Amino acid sequence: MPRIIDVVQAPDQGANEMVHRVPEHGSGDFRIGSQVIVRENQDAVFYRDGKALDVFGPGRHTITTANIPLLIDILGLGWRGSSPFTAEVYFVNMRDFIDQKWGTPEPIAMRDKDLGLVRLRANGRYSMAVTDPQMFVAKIVGTQGLYRTSDIEDYLRGILVSRLTDLLGETKLGLFDLPGMYDELSAALRAKAAEDFEALGITLKAMYIQSISPTEETQKAIDERAAMGAIGDMQRYLQYQAAKSMRDAAAAAGGGEAGSLTGAGVGLGAGMGMGAGMAGIIGQAMAAGAAGQSGAAAPVPDVMTVAEAAAYLKVNEEALQELLDSGQVKGKKIGGDFRISRKTLDDFLNS
């Protein structure tokens, strides 16, 4: 004979446990007249056959045909007194859940006005509260089949990451502009995700973006760009080196006053010669390198493989494949391989 549950309660629901199920597995056998004990910051939702039914607030309740009419109507028990019925009860934690963490499990691909294609990671914190327990149980438990806190948090995290990806695509901010926009982006992300949370019976109370950082590959590209920027000021660097050589040569000249003057003159001439020599050597090397690069560079084909197109965009093949799969870059699939036109890549970079 099935075990009859006469007292329904969740006394050990912790502050971080969103939902507590009674019984833990399967359906419970409840009797008309059983006691339902709901503590402060809890609501108890009866659930049966894919539907969230009656809700009990804090206090002690007795299951009767009067206070649980929806379940009684479904079962057709009428006035059969102590007849048992099967259902599940979900005790929903109505406290504010603060300091909830979120982050991107995989990097987000984004077009950047300075660097081209970049891949970013983001993380932050948010706070929320369940405001409609019946809707929450219907949508989270009934539709998604989730009631463990870790599973619910993963589901909500997925919503936030999806909305952040959409937000970054809409704002078109460059990677170097993002750190100064965290407050504005946090407010915009909260506004975007609020409707999704409300549809689950949850109110999103606060949202914070703590970090948006490049992946290791993107950081390497940033470092290379910074190095090229430093080389771009080569003229001033050569002038500084020439002046330093002149000073060192003059200081190295020995002797007295006459010797000092003579040495200074010799040092000055040597320093100038050394500075000019350095400038000439480095200038020739840079010119030769530029000429060698222009002469050795292979012509860019009009139609490229994935590897060639990735090299053309200066990204790895996985990043380009993501763009092809998402439709951001159009390619023609021939057999098992993609072919991409150079015009398509140029249009993508200039869009």
KAFENSUL-V794476 format. One record per residue. N is the residue number from 0. OMEGA is omega in degrees with one decimal (none if undefined). Layout:
N&OMEGA / N&OMEGA
This chain:
0&-177.3 / 1&179.6 / 2&179.3 / 3&178.1 / 4&-177.4 / 5&178.9 / 6&-178.7 / 7&-179.6 / 8&176.1 / 9&-173.6 / 10&-173.8 / 11&179.5 / 12&-177.2 / 13&-177.5 / 14&-177.7 / 15&178.7 / 16&-174.9 / 17&-176.3 / 18&174.4 / 19&-174.7 / 20&174.9 / 21&-6.6 / 22&-176.0 / 23&179.0 / 24&177.6 / 25&179.6 / 26&178.7 / 27&175.6 / 28&-176.7 / 29&-179.5 / 30&171.3 / 31&-174.2 / 32&177.2 / 33&-178.9 / 34&174.2 / 35&-178.6 / 36&-178.9 / 37&-177.7 / 38&177.9 / 39&-179.2 / 40&174.7 / 41&163.7 / 42&179.6 / 43&-178.5 / 44&173.8 / 45&-173.0 / 46&180.0 / 47&174.2 / 48&176.3 / 49&-178.5 / 50&171.6 / 51&-173.0 / 52&-172.0 / 53&-178.2 / 54&176.6 / 55&176.2 / 56&-179.1 / 57&179.3 / 58&177.2 / 59&-176.9 / 60&174.3 / 61&-179.8 / 62&177.3 / 63&177.0 / 64&-178.3 / 65&-174.0 / 66&174.2 / 67&-172.6 / 68&-177.0 / 69&179.8 / 70&-179.8 / 71&179.1 / 72&-179.5 / 73&-177.0 / 74&-177.6 / 75&-178.3 / 76&-180.0 / 77&-175.8 / 78&-177.4 / 79&168.7 / 80&-170.0 / 81&-179.8 / 82&-179.9 / 83&174.1 / 84&-177.7 / 85&178.1 / 86&170.1 / 87&177.0 / 88&178.0 / 89&175.5 / 90&-176.0 / 91&178.7 / 92&-175.8 / 93&177.8 / 94&170.6 / 95&175.4 / 96&-177.3 / 97&176.2 / 98&174.6 / 99&-175.7 / 100&172.8 / 101&179.0 / 102&-179.0 / 103&178.3 / 104&176.7 / 105&-179.9 / 106&176.7 / 107&176.7 / 108&-176.1 / 109&173.6 / 110&-179.6 / 111&-176.2 / 112&-179.0 / 113&-171.4 / 114&-175.1 / 115&179.5 / 116&178.0 / 117&177.5 / 118&-171.1 / 119&169.5 / 120&-179.6 / 121&175.0 / 122&-179.6 / 123&-179.1 / 124&178.0 / 125&175.0 / 126&-174.9 / 127&175.6 / 128&174.1 / 129&-178.8 / 130&176.6 / 131&-173.5 / 132&-179.1 / 133&176.8 / 134&179.8 / 135&-180.0 / 136&-179.1 / 137&-174.6 / 138&-176.6 / 139&-177.7 / 140&-175.5 / 141&-175.5 / 142&-174.9 / 143&-179.0 / 144&-177.1 / 145&168.2 / 146&173.3 / 147&-175.4 / 148&-178.3 / 149&179.2 / 150&179.1 / 151&179.3 / 152&177.6 / 153&-179.4 / 154&179.5 / 155&178.1 / 156&178.0 / 157&177.3 / 158&-177.4 / 159&-179.7 / 160&178.1 / 161&-180.0 / 162&177.4 / 163&178.0 / 164&178.6 / 165&-179.1 / 166&-179.5 / 167&176.7 / 168&-179.2 / 169&-175.5 / 170&-179.6 / 171&176.8 / 172&174.8 / 173&-179.1 / 174&-177.5 / 175&177.7 / 176&-171.4 / 177&-176.6 / 178&179.2 / 179&-175.7 / 180&-176.0 / 181&-179.3 / 182&-179.4 / 183&178.8 / 184&177.8 / 185&179.2 / 186&179.8 / 187&178.6 / 188&177.4 / 189&179.9 / 190&-179.3 / 191&-174.3 / 192&-174.8 / 193&-178.5 / 194&177.5 / 195&179.4 / 196&179.6 / 197&177.8 / 198&176.9 / 199&-178.0 / 200&-176.7 / 201&172.8 / 202&177.3 / 203&-170.8 / 204&-179.3 / 205&-178.8 / 206&-179.8 / 207&168.8 / 208&-177.1 / 209&-176.6 / 210&166.4 / 211&-172.0 / 212&179.0 / 213&172.2 / 214&-178.0 / 215&-179.4 / 216&179.4 / 217&178.5 / 218&177.7 / 219&178.4 / 220&178.3 / 221&179.6 / 222&179.1 / 223&178.8 / 224&178.4 / 225&178.4 / 226&178.6 / 227&177.4 / 228&178.3 / 229&179.3 / 230&-179.9 / 231&178.6 / 232&-174.1 / 233&-176.8 / 234&179.6 / 235&178.7 / 236&-179.7 / 237&177.6 / 238&179.0 / 239&-179.4 / 240&179.1 / 241&179.3 / 242&179.8 / 243&179.3 / 244&177.7 / 245&-179.5 / 246&-178.8 / 247&179.7 / 248&179.0 / 249&-179.4 / 250&-177.7 / 251&-179.0 / 252&-177.1 / 253&173.0 / 254&-178.4 / 255&-176.0 / 256&179.1 / 257&179.6 / 258&-179.1 / 259&-179.3 / 260&179.6 / 261&-179.7 / 262&-179.8 / 263&179.6 / 264&178.6 / 265&-179.5 / 266&-179.7 / 267&-179.8 / 268&-179.6 / 269&-179.5 / 270&179.6 / 271&179.1 / 272&-180.0 / 273&-179.5 / 274&179.9 / 275&179.2 / 276&178.9 / 277&-179.6 / 278&-179.5 / 279&-178.2 / 280&-177.7 / 281&178.9 / 282&178.9 / 283&-179.9 / 284&-179.9 / 285&179.7 / 286&179.6 / 287&179.3 / 288&179.8 / 289&179.7 / 290&180.0 / 291&179.8 / 292&-177.9 / 293&-178.3 / 294&-173.9 / 295&-174.9 / 296&179.0 / 297&178.6 / 298&179.7 / 299&-179.1 / 300&177.8 / 301&177.6 / 302&-172.2 / 303&169.1 / 304&178.1 / 305&-179.9 / 306&-179.6 / 307&179.5 / 308&177.5 / 309&177.7 / 310&179.2 / 311&178.4 / 312&-177.8 / 313&173.6 / 314&175.9 / 315&-174.5 / 316&179.9 / 317&179.8 / 318&178.8 / 319&179.8 / 320&176.6 / 321&178.7 / 322&178.1 / 323&-178.7 / 324&-179.4 / 325&179.3 / 326&178.7 / 327&173.5 / 328&-177.1 / 329&177.2 / 330&178.8 / 331&-179.5 / 332&179.4 / 333&-173.1 / 334&177.5 / 335&-174.9 / 336&176.2 / 337&169.0 / 338&-174.3 / 339&179.1 / 340&178.4 / 341&179.1 / 342&178.2 / 343&-179.9 / 344&177.8 / 345&177.7 / 346&178.9 / 347&-179.3 / 348&-177.9 / 349&-177.3 / 350&none
